[in-house]
Amino acid sequence: MNPEMKSDYDSPWKVIIERYFPDFMAFFFPAAHADIDWQRGYTFLDQELQQITPEAEIGVRRVDKL
């Protein structure tokens, strides 16, 4: 299958996780959620990781949420 024509099933989940991140953490990782100071805020770093990760020899690779 041509990678350019592949269905994008991953992106909607990433959007949902980003939009509802505290709820996601509370549901899947309740102990970690309890330890996080949510008043400090948080920042997703997937764009920064993409900037420092060079293209692999096998082609462009995408980063999951960070």
C-alpha positions as CSV (number, residue, x, y, z in Angstrom):
1,M,0.0,0.0,0.0
2,N,1.2,3.5,-0.9
3,P,2.1,5.2,2.4
4,E,0.7,8.5,1.0
5,M,-2.7,6.9,0.5
6,K,-2.9,5.3,4.0
7,S,-5.9,6.1,6.1
8,D,-5.2,8.4,9.0
9,Y,-6.6,6.6,12.1
10,D,-4.0,8.0,14.5
11,S,-4.5,11.7,14.2
12,P,-8.1,11.9,15.6
13,W,-6.9,10.1,18.7
14,K,-4.0,12.5,19.2
15,V,-6.4,15.4,18.9
16,I,-8.8,13.9,21.5
17,I,-5.9,13.2,23.9
18,E,-4.6,16.7,23.5
19,R,-8.0,18.3,24.0
20,Y,-9.0,16.1,27.0
21,F,-5.5,15.4,28.4
22,P,-6.3,15.8,32.1
23,D,-9.4,13.5,31.7
24,F,-7.3,11.0,29.7
25,M,-4.7,10.9,32.4
26,A,-7.3,10.5,35.2
27,F,-9.0,7.6,33.4
28,F,-5.9,5.7,32.2
29,F,-3.3,6.7,34.8
30,P,-5.1,7.8,38.0
31,A,-2.0,7.6,40.2
32,A,0.0,9.8,37.9
33,H,-2.9,12.2,37.5
34,A,-3.0,12.6,41.3
35,D,0.7,13.5,41.4
36,I,0.5,16.2,38.7
37,D,0.1,19.8,39.7
38,W,-2.5,20.7,37.0
39,Q,-2.5,24.4,38.1
40,R,1.0,24.7,36.6
41,G,-0.3,23.9,33.1
42,Y,1.4,21.6,30.6
43,T,2.8,21.8,27.1
44,F,2.9,19.1,24.4
45,L,6.4,18.8,22.9
46,D,5.7,16.7,19.8
47,Q,6.7,19.6,17.5
48,E,10.0,20.1,19.3
49,L,10.9,16.4,19.0
50,Q,10.1,16.5,15.3
51,Q,12.6,19.4,14.9
52,I,15.5,17.5,16.5
53,T,14.8,14.1,15.0
54,P,16.4,13.8,11.5
55,E,14.6,11.9,8.7
56,A,15.4,8.3,8.9
57,E,16.9,6.4,5.9
58,I,13.6,4.6,5.5
59,G,11.7,7.8,5.0
60,V,9.8,10.4,6.9
61,R,8.6,9.2,10.4
62,R,6.0,10.8,12.5
63,V,6.2,11.4,16.3
64,D,3.5,10.4,18.7
65,K,2.4,12.7,21.4
66,L,5.1,13.7,23.9
